[in-house]
Amino acid sequence: MILGSIILLLLAVFGAPLFAVIATSAMLGYQRDDTDLMNMALEIQSIADLPFLAAIPLFTFAGYVLSESEAPKRLVRLTSSLLGWMPGGLALVSLAACAFFTAFTGASGVTIIALGAILYPALKHDGYPDKFNLGLVTSSGSLGLLFAPSLPLILYGVIAEVSIDDLFLAGILPGMLMLVMLSAWSLWVNRANRKPLASFSWRDTGKAIRESIWEIPLPFVVLGGIYSGFLAVSEAAAITALYVLIVEVGIHREISFKELPNIMRSSMVLVGGILIILGVSLASTNYMIGAGIPQMLLEYVSSLVSSPVSFLVLLLVFLLVLGAILDIFSAIVLVVPLILPIAAQYGVHEVHLGIVFLAAMQLGYMTPPVGLNLFIASYRFDKPIMHVYSATFPFLIILTFSVILIAFWPNLSLWLLSE
């Protein structure tokens, strides 16, 4: 058993697929306990019975269709017409557009690639310093993960068996806090070096609204349908996918029917990876629960910390490191089942825990040395990685402070909940 664990660890270090590592570890555990491996197959099959499962592929597909169309450009034009006249307005446009786009795609890297080509040269043309532009686009790529219908929010709800409607509500104020803090910073650092402001134009705004008239209803369809009780999350996902398909393929005709199979394939590759990891993680989690590992972990943590405050401090440090080395989907299915009982022991609400978890993991995307968004930005904008580190550092500090506020101000997450 010890030899098997060592071999498994070496395989993980040398790049074995995560689902294979998790599945093998679960098989070793079942074998040690002389448990029929058919139980593991049944646990994997049980993902078909999970609530809201259909929402994952449907929202993912809708996000990929949006990213392949001209919707990102229309979104930037709309936000620019509404906010671009303000001092530092283009920086605010970048933050708002990236947050909205990431909420629907569920992947911050896609936002950097899709919107970066538009926003980065626009910021440069408007007179913003290159280092600021790089840091802004890189850090704002993950801002929408706390807003509905973010895929990580849905996945956390599935794993933690928490109401996804509550998670959607709980993410609004913390997400707005991050946006406001980065907006305030952007306005402050560029207070002295901006081009002369353009005046607000009703004509340009009206034109931008007409161009985006089909995309504007999207958040109202999703959020309004769910919160009114008229639509379940899976039903909202189905309507969103169908609506996006009709608009981008049938009305705008920016995506041809020939391109759809490739878009479907790309989106379902992501979904397939998530579902494989989810399935084997359920089997691994149930083994760990049966073996009493969460209880042992709780006893160990209890020996280190004695209060909810110290637990949250330890959790934030752990999640910051985890977010820098592991993607958010894998982290959710691997870690959430282990920390949920520990958080409950310290009186941390499961919805608040989810928002803290996702906010900290979002921060990990831009934490050196291995934050994923740092390398995507380095590749996308052809900049040395050390230059990207330096450019994003001020934004990292601001977002770190916002995550600390979110963690130690639970009412920020729970205030909108009916309970």
KOLROKOL-95868 format. One record per residue: residue in one letter; z negated, y, x of N, C-alpha, C in turn. Coordinates in steps of 0.001 Angstrom, whole numbers, padded with zeros to 6 digits, always signed. Atoms other than C-alpha are relative to their C-alpha. Example, Ala and Ser with C-alpha at 12.3 -4.5 7.8 and 13.67 -1.06 7.14 Angstrom:
2
A+000000-001190+000890-007800-004500+012300+000000+001200+000900
S+000060-001190-000820-007140-001060+013670-000730+001090-000770
% end
This chain:
419
M+000000-001211+000836+000000+000000+000000+000000+001253+000864
I+000062-001156-000888-000887+002391+002819+001326+000179+000718
L-001295-000055-000686+002323+001484+004666+001066+000547-000936
G-000968-000493+000972+004316+002079+001491-000129+001495-000224
S+000224-001433+000194+002737+005510+001019+000520+000804+001180
I-000491-000694-001203+003534+006479+004621+001523+000060-000003
I-001471+000036+000054+007158+005373+004225+000518+000980-001056
L-000391-000907+001074+007387+007288+000951-000102+001452+000440
L+000178-001361-000496+006037+010435+002583+001096+000376+000983
L-001067-000258-000975+008561+010138+005415+001342+000206-000706
L-001243-000157+000756+011396+009697+002915+000069+001370-000654
A+000043-001321+000618+010291+012849+001099+000269+001095+001025
V-000185-001000-001055+010139+014812+004361+001452+000070+000442
F-001379+000038-000484+013634+013691+005313+001037+000162-001102
G-000951-000432+001012+015171+014750+002013+000388-001002-001055
A-000304+000932+001100+015060+011784-000358-000099+000741-001330
P+000059-000686+001298+015729+012846-003985-001402-000052-000589
L+001361-000104+000508+012566+014004-005690-000300-001063-001052
F+000264+000983+001052+012973+011690-008700-000230-001393+000595
A+000173+001304-000640+013282+008684-006348-001388-000112+000628
V+001331-000006-000608+010100+009671-004518-001073-000193-001069
I+000986+000100+001079+008169+010112-007787+000017-001395-000610
A-000114+001322+000620+009506+006881-009292-000574-001083+000898
T+000507+001006-000937+008713+004888-006170-001520+000051+000103
S+001457-000120-000066+005193+006272-005998-000653-000603-001242
A+000530+000594+001232+004639+005288-009635+000093-001518+000038
M-000167+001450-000100+006013+001793-009003-001031-000620+000935
L+001024+000492-000915+003675+001365-006044-001364-000038-000677
G+001272-000030+000721+000771+002405-008254-000119-001103-001026
Y+000017+001072+000996+001702+000028-011068-000139-001370+000676
Q+000065+001278-000712+002187-002777-008558-001401-000266+000527
R+001351+000175-000530-001198-002188-006997-000974-000434-001094
D+000883+000341+001114-002836-002463-010420+000471-001236-000762
D-000550+001203+000647-000787-005581-011288+000433+000275-001436
T-000491-000385+001323+000759-003754-014254+001485-000303-000093
D-001407+000318+000227+004064-004915-015696+000838+001274+000125
L-000846-001181-000208+006781-002503-014519+000792+000377-001256
M-000660-000354+001255+008275-002681-018011-000711+001179-000667
N+000743-001143+000547+005512-000236-018974+000550+001319+000526
M-000570-001207-000588+007046+002270-016602+001326+000351-000676
A-001274-000244+000684+010460+001839-018236-000238+000572-001396
L+000324-000504+001339+008876+002418-021645-000468+001450+000055
E+000454-001388-000159+007194+005601-020376+001190+000933+000221
I-001190-000823-000257+010531+006917-019085+000798+000180-001288
Q-000746-000062+001254+012197+006070-022398-000662+000933-001010
S+000745-000793+000982+009488+008016-024230+000403+001472-000023
I-000418-001404+000029+011063+011358-023273+000898+000284-001194
A-000865-000196+001171+013454+010780-026165-000798+000433-001226
D+000839-000350+001141+010518+011282-028535-000683+001353+000163
L+000677-001268-000240+009404+014587-027002+000520+001076-000948
P-000465-001102+000858+009489+017582-029367+000742+001042+000823
F-000757-001104-000618+011903+020409-028554+000921-000463+001128
L-000812+000462-001120+013824+018163-026133+001437+000511-000101
A-001385-000443+000187+017183+019174-027644+000194+001450+000417
A-000130-001413-000359+016436+022841-026863+000395+000171+001470
I-000257-000151-001441+016708+022232-023103+001500+000003+000302
P-001445-000054-000302+020426+021251-022897+000738+001102-000745
L-000714-001000+000792+021455+023671-025654-000160+001406+000581
F+000205-001317-000614+019859+026785-024127+000653+000072+001381
T-000620+000018-001330+021088+025725-020671+001506+000201-000115
F-001440-000140+000198+024666+025367-021905+000357+001427-000403
A-000266-001378+000425+024506+028760-023652-000099+000957+001180
G+000153-000862-001170+023264+030379-020443+001158-000117+000967
Y-001131+000194-000915+026046+028857-018356+001273+000631-000559
V-001176-000630+000612+028701+030006-020834-000061+001515+000182
L+000156-001445-000187+027308+033550-020687+000293+000411+001436
S-000177-000366-001411+027293+033534-016883+001452-000092+000444
E-001399+000159-000377+030937+032427-016714+000918+000991-000714
S-000808-000969+000737+032145+035090-019150-000179+001390+000608
E+000167-001385-000429+032311+038862-018838-001269+000629-000581
A+001239-000510+000602+028955+039171-020626-000892+000737+000995
P+000824-000758-000952+027094+040177-017418+000492+001431+000208
K-000533-001348-000195+029430+043153-016940-000268+000873-001223
R+000270-000780+001213+029055+044218-020553-001480+000355-000098
L+001438-000264+000021+025284+043920-020259-000358+001153+000924
V+000265-001081-000953+025261+046169-017191+000520+001327-000534
R-000551-001246+000566+027525+048730-018898-000888+000524-001121
L+000848-000425+001117+025278+048782-021975-001302+000610+000502
T+001272-000523-000518+022017+049213-020080+000222+001264+000822
S-000293-001197-000787+023668+051752-017784+000220+001211-000901
S-000238-001121+000918+024810+053873-020728-001296+000474-000644
L+001266-000356+000633+021290+053771-022187-001007+000589+000980
L+001021-000398-000968+019281+054287-018982+000545+000729+001213
G-000566-000512-001237+021725+055479-016326-000148+001494+000199
W+000148-001459-000118+021196+059178-017081-001365+000390+000554
M+001354-000303-000461+017512+058948-016070-000045+000068+001525
P+000204+000056-001458+016278+059673-012523-000287-001438+000421
G+000160+001392-000407+016649+056325-010786+000425-000973-001070
G-000361+000816+001147+018283+054998-013929+000692-001293+000354
L-000726+001214-000341+020541+052499-012185-000941-001100+000486
A+000997+000993-000406+017516+050791-010635-000631-000637-001235
L+000557+000532+001239+016040+050436-014125+001015-000886-000712
V-001064+000811+000574+019389+049123-015355+000021-001380+000650
S-000028+001265-000734+019330+046457-012654-001144-000905-000413
L+001174+000796+000375+015817+045334-013539+000135-000551-001414
A-000110+000426+001400+016457+045207-017299+001101-001044-000173
A-001123+000931+000139+019833+043461-016982-000336-001363+000594
C+000349+001266-000643+018516+040822-014575-001048-000769-000799
A+001036+000666+000797+015455+040103-016723+000609-000647-001238
F-000641+000540+001204+017565+039644-019853+000851-001211+000338
F-000929+001063-000350+020124+037478-018091-000743-001254+000451
T+000763+001152-000457+017555+035233-016391-000694-000697-001157
A+000654+000605+001163+015767+034693-019708+000934-000990-000690
F-000929+000879+000697+018924+033125-021136+000564-001093+000904
T-000520+001034-000883+020153+031255-018060-001110-000915+000503
G+001118+000807-000481+016686+030053-016969+000038-000254+001485
A-000138+000246-001446+017790+030173-013328+000205+001323+000703
S-000082-001297-000657+017120+033179-011130+001128+000057+001020
G-001086+000012-000967+019652+032092-008518+001330+000346-000632
V-001226-000317+000733+022422+032267-011116+000091+001501-000252
T+000007-001446+000250+021377+035844-011914+000399+000776+001248
I-000349-000689-001252+021589+036921-008260+001488-000117+000278
I-001425+000215-000277+025059+035414-007956+000866+000721-001032
A-000848-000560+001068+026410+036585-011345-000087+001518-000075
L+000174-001446+000130+024926+040103-011500-000004+000724+001338
G+000064-000650-001309+024545+040738-007781+001309+000645+000406
A-001319-000538-000351+028286+041249-007343+000284+001320-000711
I-000200-001239+000758+028112+044026-009953-000997+001066+000431
L+001066-000973-000199+024769+045683-009250-000117+000472+001444
Y+000205-000367-001406+024623+045625-005446+000949+001112+000448
P-000897-001114-000379+027783+047706-004817-000197+001248-000856
A+000227-001164+000859+026971+049938-007810-001182+000827+000501
L+001165-000697-000548+023552+050800-006367+000371+000734+001294
K-000429-000624-001259+025129+051498-002981+000864+001228-000266
H-000881-001112+000340+027779+053711-004555-000788+001178-000565
D+000799-001043+000619+025084+055646-006403-000969+000659+000982
G+000797-000665-001019+023353+056549-003132-001339-000624+000323
Y+001259+000670-000320+020471+054066-003022+000093-000644+001377
P-000019+000616-001333+019481+052773+000447+000332-001479-000084
D-000450+001391+000019+020986+049403+001330-001170-000964-000034
K+001150+000904-000054+017621+047835+002101-000683-000090-001362
F+000588-000018+001344+016243+048888-001282+000863-000802-000965
N-000906+000717+000897+019332+047548-003072-000158-001509+000138
L+000123+001431-000266+019005+044155-001421-001324-000536-000541
G+001306+000435+000482+015303+043914-002192-000088-000007-001510
L+000050-000110+001455+015758+045027-005797+000744-001151-000671
V-000810+001044+000630+018538+042584-006669-000613-001374+000245
T+000601+001301-000324+016799+039688-004903-001261-000252-000822
S+001284+000191+000685+013400+040250-006511+000140+000003-001517
S-000145-000068+001456+014649+041055-010015+000690-001225-000569
G-000689+001198+000471+016549+037778-010183-000866-000952-000785
S+000887+000949+000676+013484+035881-011388-000867+000647-001082
L+000892-000722+000914+011972+038513-013706+000005-000546-001420
G-000088+000415+001392+013146+036932-016956-000627-001338-000326
L+000537+001340+000247+011346+033601-016547-001141-000015-001006
L+001090-000054+000966+008495+034795-018776+000468+000392-001397
F-000528-000428+001292+010781+035930-021615+000749-001140-000692
A-000748+000984+000784+012139+033729-024426+001500+000281+000116
P+000328+001427+000097+014149+031539-024407+000008-000690+001360
S+000013+000522-001361+013401+030828-020743-000242-001508+000014
L+000109+001455-000093+013889+027156-019904-001330-000463+000604
P+001318+000413-000509+010721+026926-017735-001120+000118-001032
L+000996-000117+001068+008657+028183-020705+000062-001202-000945
I-000170+001143+000901+010099+025439-022909-000501-001276+000664
L+000398+001215-000707+009557+022761-020258-001519-000072+000154
Y+001459-000008-000088+005940+023832-019736-000613-000408-001341
G+000513+000357+001320+005371+023596-023493+000120-001479-000282
V-000194+001432+000198+006810+020073-023552-001015-000801+000814
I+000891+000760-000879+004738+018867-020592-001458+000173-000404
A+001405-000290+000312+001480+020567-021592-000342-000229-001467
E+000193+000186+001441+001970+019831-025321-000638+001250-000618
V+000442-001304+000488+001482+023526-026077+001105+000578-000873
S-000986-000611+000879+003205+025480-028841+000952+000909+000780
I-000996-000823-000706+006437+026907-027448+000087+001383-000643
D+000035-001308+000652+006276+029676-030037-001092+000876+000613
D+001102-000751-000621+002905+030710-028558+000354+000432+001416
L-000399-000348-001369+004332+030613-025045+001001+001146+000011
F-000966-001094+000087+007246+032834-026065-000708+001329-000247
L+000767-001220+000279+004793+035363-027486-000849+000405+001200
A+000921-000288-001102+002385+035079-024556+000710+000589+001211
G-000717-000492-001171+005090+035853-022000+000478+001433-000103
I-000587-001332+000204+006122+039202-023520-000721+001071+000810
L+000730-001076-000677+003356+041488-022221-000088-000201+001512
P-000037+000181-001457+003011+039881-018748+001379+000280+000598
G-001343-000288-000496+006786+040025-018357+000288+001488+000020
M-000177-001449+000037+006811+043670-019417-000808+000681+001103
L+000811-000568-001079+004005+044391-016944+000755-000055+001327
M-000781+000127-001238+006142+043062-014084+001155+000986+000025
L-001127-000927+000074+009129+045095-015270-000443+001447+000209
V+000484-001376-000099+007109+048305-015609-000453+000323+001419
M+000496-000258-001361+005462+047950-012193+001155+000129+000989
L-001152-000122-000900+008765+047333-010425+000818+001248-000312
S-000725-001226+000375+010385+050170-012383-000686+001229+000589
A+000753-001138-000536+007611+052584-011385+000183+000102+001512
W-000195-000002-001460+007956+051543-007742+001404+000487+000352
S-001382-000388-000279+011740+051933-007836+000212+001494-000189
L-000120-001437+000231+011492+055426-009312-000710+000797+001091
W+000783-000732-000998+008849+056476-006789+000694+000031+001357
V-000572+000045-001354+010587+055329-003607+001344+000708+000070
N-001299-000674-000011+013894+056919-004676-000063+001408-000588
R+000163-001310+000649+012474+060205-005943+000742+001114+000726
A-000574-001103-000775+014069+062238-003125+001439-000235+000436
N-001330+000275-000554+017366+060529-002360+000926-000614-001040
R-000907+000466+001040+019427+060197-005527+001176+000977-000144
K-001143-000858+000318+022835+061488-006482-000331+000856-001220
P+000226-000787+001217+022993+064247-009129+000158-000871-001246
L+000015+000833+001189+022276+062763-012541+001200+000296-000901
A-001025-000170+001026+025028+062180-015072-000701+000222-001339
S+000619-000277+001303+024305+063502-018544+000222-001178-000947
F-000117+001067+000997+023727+061146-021430+001208+000276-000890
S-001218-000170+000811+026929+060565-023402-000055-000962-001187
W-000046+000831+001198+026904+059359-026988+001304-000787-000074
R-001301+000674+000038+030564+058505-026582-000020-001257+000857
D+000061+001166-000894+029969+056215-023586-000948-001062-000544
T+000958+000952+000568+026953+054661-025269+000611-000753-001176
G-000652+000646+001137+028913+053994-028442+001045-001008+000440
K-001021+000924-000524+031724+052414-026432-000657-001252+000568
A+000703+001154-000583+029260+050184-024542-000588-000892-001091
I+000549+000783+001114+027620+049124-027805+001107-000782-000691
R-001124+000706+000638+031003+048278-029329+000461-001173+000848
E-000410+001088-000881+031900+046203-026268-000970-001175-000050
S+001034+001038-000029+028597+044313-026455-000466-000408-001389
I+000469+000172+001372+028427+044134-030238-000278-001452-000356
W+000205+001416+000315+028645+040342-030237-001165-000602+000776
E+001136+000524-000776+026000+039794-027515-001340+000588-000438
I+001251-000679+000387+023432+042271-028885-000847-000820-000978
P+000842+000754+000943+022333+040000-031777-000725-001204+000606
L+000550+001236-000549+021447+037114-029419-001528-000044+000024
P+001472+000085-000019+017780+037966-028743-000624+000067-001381
F+000539-000087+001361+017278+038821-032411+000153-001328-000738
V-000191+001323+000607+018735+035480-033490-001072-000966+000490
V+000951+000938-000587+016484+033562-031081-001427+000341-000412
L+001398-000379+000231+013240+035510-031395-000300+000185-001482
G+000234-000231+001417+013606+036622-034990-000039-001300-000786
G-000029+001271+000706+014518+033141-036177-001244-000832+000231
I+001179+000807-000336+011606+031497-034367-001264+000607-000582
Y+001263-000623+000403+008871+034033-035126-000096+000213-001506
S+000039-000114+001450+009880+034405-038761-000313-001334-000659
G+000226+001333+000542+009420+030669-039168+001231-000596-000646
F-001233+000479+000616+012996+030330-040407+000662-001088+000840
L-000624+000959-000907+014131+028370-037316-001043-000636+000907
A+000763+000649-001062+012456+025792-035130+000677+000311+001328
V-000558-000325-001313+013006+026160-031378+001313-000742+000229
S-001233+000777-000191+015599+023361-031297+001132+000536-000875
E-001017-000574+000889+017433+024886-034284+000503+001332+000549
A-000408-001271-000614+017438+028304-032599+000899-000248+001200
A-000826+000343-001166+018856+026666-029457+001397-000425-000434
A-001307+000456+000488+021640+024984-031441+000839+001172-000495
I-000722-001164+000510+022577+028227-033207+000438+000904+001148
T-000349-000824-001161+022489+030129-029884+001205-000568+000735
A-001117+000631-000711+024798+027616-028182+001296+000136-000784
L-001201-000119+000829+027235+027629-031105+000488+001442-000053
Y-000354-001421+000081+027156+031424-031385+000671+000472+001295
V-000564-000396-001295+027783+031950-027645+001381-000612+000185
L-001292+000679-000134+030609+029409-027747+001068+000708-000832
I-000959-000678+000872+032302+031139-030684+000377+001374+000562
V-000246-001362-000483+031913+034618-029163+000835+000007+001274
E-000657-000085-001313+032987+033927-025577+001325-000744+000044
V-001245+000777+000001+035702+031338-026328+000938+000452-001115
G-000853-000304+001137+036936+032303-029769+000291+001468-000206
I-000188-001430+000279+036417+036077-030048+000461+000748+001252
H-000392-000694-001240+036484+037475-026495+001104-000743+000755
R-000986+000848-000686+038629+034579-025209-000042+000173+001517
E+000174-000132-001456+037198+035005-021719-000173-001354+000668
I+000102+001372-000502+036700+031268-021338+000984-000850-000796
S-000990+000832+000675+039542+028897-022111-000591-001371-000315
F+000462+001344+000339+039147+025480-023664+000094-000929+001215
K-000127+000822-001206+040301+024012-020340-001198+000157+000932
E+001147-000241-000875+037309+025586-018577-001296-000592-000544
L+001243+000469+000620+034737+024277-021044-000531-001299+000588
P+000555+001237-000577+034498+020736-019616-000731+000225+001325
N+000671-000272-001269+033629+022111-016162-001328+000710-000207
I+001254-000706+000293+031014+024461-017621-001024-000972-000581
M+000899+001009+000569+029544+021614-019679-000548-000908+001103
R+000430+000898-001073+029461+019408-016608-001050+000670+000874
S+000936-000710-000879+027729+022044-014451-001365+000162-000670
S+001275-000204+000695+025093+022788-017092-000737-001313-000208
M+000662+001278+000261+024434+019124-017879-000461-000691+001282
V+000523+000503-001270+024057+018276-014184-001419+000524+000221
L+001343-000579-000099+021102+020667-014154-000944-000669-000995
V+000838+000632+001022+019762+019222-017417-000313-001441+000365
G+000221+001391-000392+020238+015672-016178-001040-000130+001103
G+001000+000026-001070+018276+016421-013033-001402+000243-000533
I+001309-000299+000592+015459+017918-015099-000529-001202-000780
L+000441+001115+000838+015364+014956-017499-000380-001221+000833
I+000361+001126-000873+015347+012366-014702-001379+000231+000608
I+001305-000326-000592+012453+014129-012985-001082-000061-001072
L+000964+000018+001093+010726+014551-016348-000384-001431-000382
G+000266+001383+000390+011067+010855-017216-000886-000734+000988
V+000802+000723-000995+009741+009450-013946-001357+000666+000190
S+001288-000687-000124+007033+012120-013863-000958-000408-001111
L+000853+000487+001085+005763+010990-017276-000607-001347+000361
A+000513+001307-000411+005468+007462-015922-001050+000160+001091
S+000954-000227-001085+003750+008721-012772-001286+000637-000509
T+001182-000677+000546+001423+010983-014759-000895-000965-000766
N+000797+000954+000767+000341+008202-017098-000711-000994+000918
Y+000703+000852-000970-000414+005985-014110-001198+000730+000592
M+001090-000755-000612-002496+008738-012517-001171+000198-000957
I+001072-000139+000990-004408+009299-015756-000780-001303-000133
G+000661+001298+000089-005087+005580-016028-000840-000319+001220
A+000741+000255-001231-006221+005485-012411-001143+000992+000217
G+001100-000952-000116-008587+008424-012969+000190+001056+001059
I-000245-000979-001068-006890+010695-010429-000354+001425-000436
P+000427-001355+000395-007351+013907-012498-001512+000188+000064
Q+001457-000108-000069-011075+013172-012731-000481+000133+001436
M+000366-000106-001415-011304+012635-008985+000362+001375+000557
L-000416-001327-000442-009359+015836-008404-000936+001066-000533
L+000939-000940+000596-011677+017675-010782-001321+000023+000763
E+001244+000068-000766-014735+016449-008887+000151+000687+001355
Y-000234-000622-001309-013186+017569-005603+000071+001523-000126
V-000112-001451+000193-012268+021017-006936-001357+000588-000347
S+001331-000485+000389-015726+021385-008476-000912+000161+001206
S+000817-000134-001212-017234+020868-005035+000395+001218+000829
L-000476-001158-000765-015160+023777-003710-000240+001312-000737
V+000118-001230+000783-015392+026307-006548-001069-000176-001074
S+001116+000073+000942-018169+027156-008955+000178+000896-001216
S-000199-000925+001109-016651+029676-011386+001482+000087-000336
P-001404-000177+000360-013444+030399-013301+000746+000952+000936
V-000645-000968-000896-012748+033342-010974+000441-000675+001291
S-000346+000678-001252-012871+031228-007822+001069-001066-000233
F-001056+000968+000317-010764+028562-009559+001360+000681-000071
L-001272-000714+000112-008060+031114-010408+000503+000475+001358
V-000400-000407-001353-008076+032420-006833+000614-001179+000737
L-000519+001200-000656-007612+028892-005485+001332-000422-000608
L-001240+000380+000678-004934+028193-008100+001161+000896+000414
L-001071-000923-000387-002939+031319-007208+000500-000278+001410
V-000397+000314-001379-002949+030473-003502+000828-001278+000021
F-000721+001277+000057-001870+026911-004266+001393+000176-000594
L-001291-000177+000678+000932+028012-006643+000956+000838+000828
L-000855-000818-000858+002215+030622-004206+000667-000859+001066
V-000549+000920-001002+002659+027952-001540+000960-000983-000668
L-000834+000970+000710+004055+025477-004077+001338+000615-000409
G-001217-000653+000443+006570+027986-005416+000992+000264+001118
A-000880-000259-001147+007939+028599-001927+000681-001261+000499
I-000559+001239-000551+008660+024925-001253+000565-000933-001060
L-000428+000914+001057+009421+023370-004663+000592+000805-001150
D-000593-000724+001125+011702+024387-007525-000924-000062-001211
I+000958-000201+001079+009996+025482-010719-000034-001172-000978
F-000030+001111+000944+011141+022552-012862-000778-001202+000537
S+000737+001106-000612+009837+019932-010443-001488+000291+000027
A+001416-000365-000075+006579+021833-010037-000677-000155-001361
I+000588+000106+001335+006020+021943-013799-000332-001451-000332
V+000220+001389+000413+006433+018206-014344-000950-000727+000943
L+000882+000673-000957+004497+017250-011207-001433+000499-000058
V+001315-000610-000223+001577+019661-011137-000749+000306-001286
V+000680-000424+001230+000872+020809-014702-000922-001080-000577
P+000927+001008+000545-000538+017445-015901-001292-000147+000809
L+001190+000139-000841-002968+017492-012968-000952+001190-000148
I+000881-001176+000033-004251+021063-013293-000490+000340-001400
L+000436-000303+001369-004512+021180-017105-001460-000385-000265
P+001409+000345+000270-007800+019211-017331-000986+000786+000859
I+000882-000786-000875-009241+021139-014386-000159+001405-000563
A+000059-001344+000577-008337+024488-015967-000857+000007-001263
A+000808+000085+001216-009872+023358-019264-001485-000056+000323
Q+001387+000093-000416-013085+022527-017432-000585+001371+000323
Y+000463-001350-000350-013289+026151-016264+000273+001005-001119
G-000180-000877+001150-012441+027549-019695+001271+000819+000008
V-001276-000724-000049-008872+028669-018881+000889-000507-001133
H-000851+000349+001144-006703+028698-022019+001316-000581+000499
E-001210+000670-000475-003697+026377-021720+001235+000896-000066
V-001132-000929+000065-001278+029120-022825-000081+001013+001138
H+000188-000917-001128-002733+031588-020321+000324-000693+001313
L-000315+000758-001214-002523+028869-017660+001510-000097+000208
G-001453+000102-000116+001182+028444-018440+000636+001283+000493
I-000558-001282-000435+001929+032146-018019-000356+000273+001466
V+000406-000173-001404-000080+032292-014766+000834-000915+000896
F-000764+000973-000784+001687+029165-013522+001426+000494+000231
L-001394-000426-000128+005191+030498-014232+000126+001316+000754
A-000047-001273-000726+004411+034007-012953-000170-000229+001499
A+000219+000277-001424+003099+032618-009659+001179-000754+000601
M-001170+000726-000495+006013+030182-009318+001195+000944+000137
Q-001044-001025-000084+008377+033083-010027-000138+000789+001296
L+000273-000715-001249+006730+034890-007127+000382-000850+001204
G-000329+000888-001110+007234+031834-004937+001468-000014+000357
Y-001436-000026-000276+011015+032196-005277+000360+001002+001097
M-000324-001027-000991+010842+035239-002983-001078+000108+001077
T+001045+000023-001016+007963+034240-000714+000535-000629+001284
P-000425+000600-001270+008901+033735+002977-000932-001144+000380
P-001317-000001-000653+009727+031633+004814+001087-000740-000761
V-001000+000875+000604+011459+029286+002369+000228+000276-001481
G-000270-000332+001398+011629+031089-001004+001490-000098-000300
L-001401+000322+000286+014867+029956-002659+000868+001242-000164
N-000816-001197+000251+016055+033409-003800+000328+000754+001279
L-000252-000669-001275+015783+034729-000246+001258-000556+000657
F-001165+000621-000628+018356+032238+000982+001257+000216-000837
I-001159-000281+000857+020618+032742-002044+000512+001416+000253
A-000400-001386-000260+020599+036516-001438+000616+000147+001386
S-000547-000061-001363+021190+036037+002282+001441-000497+000033
Y-001349+000559+000053+024230+033890+001552+000939+000883-000828
R-000853-000744+000932+025516+035970-001373+000437+001345+000571
F-000301-001337-000503+025355+039333+000412+000262+000027+001502
D-000315+000130-001419+025979+038034+003947-000935+000845+000867
K+001019-000728-000749+022720+039430+005347-000881-000987+000760
P+000924+000882-000732+020446+037924+008042-001266-000244-000823
I+001145+000355+000828+017509+036127+006467-001211+000872+000313
M+001133-000863-000349+015001+038269+008389+000151+001379-000649
H-000252-001277+000676+016639+041372+006923-000352-000113-001484
V+000353+000225+001404+016223+039878+003432-001522-000027-000156
Y+001469+000016+000032+012538+039158+004186-000546+001424-000034
S+000486-001374-000122+012008+042779+005186+000303+000817-001257
A-000405-000783+001168+013911+044177+002190-000826-000346-001233
T+000723+000431+001206+011990+042138-000386-001507+000155+000120
F+001449-000020-000194+008520+042589+001122-000726+000992-000924
P+000704-000917+000919+007546+045756-000859-000014-000505-001437
F-000063+000535+001356+008700+044121-004098-000931-001200-000147
L+000912+001146+000019+006755+040978-003195-001444+000453-000171
I+001372-000519+000112+003564+043039-002808-000270+000482-001423
I+000160-000500+001365+004095+044765-006170-000143-001158-000988
L+000050+001133+000911+004758+041469-007949-001257-000840+000205
T+001248+000719-000257+001777+039823-006250-001162+000659-000729
F+001046-000735+000708-000465+042538-007640+000106-000233-001511
S-000182+000238+001432+001044+042023-011110-000451-001409-000384
V+000437+001373+000278+000422+038251-010917-001524-000091+000009
I+001469-000026-000033-003214+038909-009975-000541+000590-001306
L+000415-000595+001282-003545+041173-013043+000174-000991-001149
I-000263+000981+001058-001973+038511-015255-001038-001114+000024
A+000945+001110-000127-004313+035834-013901-001401+000376-000454
F+001380-000380+000272-007540+037797-014278-000152+000900-001239
W+000031-000744+001250-006637+039590-017513+000608-000890-001086
P-000568+000981+000934-006188+036687-019959+000456+000591-001319
N-000402-000599+001272-005966+038950-023022+001407+000559+000030
L-001378-000470-000115-002674+040274-021679+000962-001076-000509
S-000831+001115+000461-001203+036820-022356-000334-000424-001426
L+000458+000585+001264-003249+035918-025430-000068+000994-001151
W+000219-001024+001001-003344+039222-027311+000925-000138-001216
L-000980+000092+001085-000200+038599-029390-000111-001292-000798
L+000113+001279+000705-001221+035085-030428-000819+000180-001276
S+000663-000125+001292-002345+034629-033996-001456-000400+000059
E+001397+000412-000115-005517+032873-032877-000805+001027+000707
% end
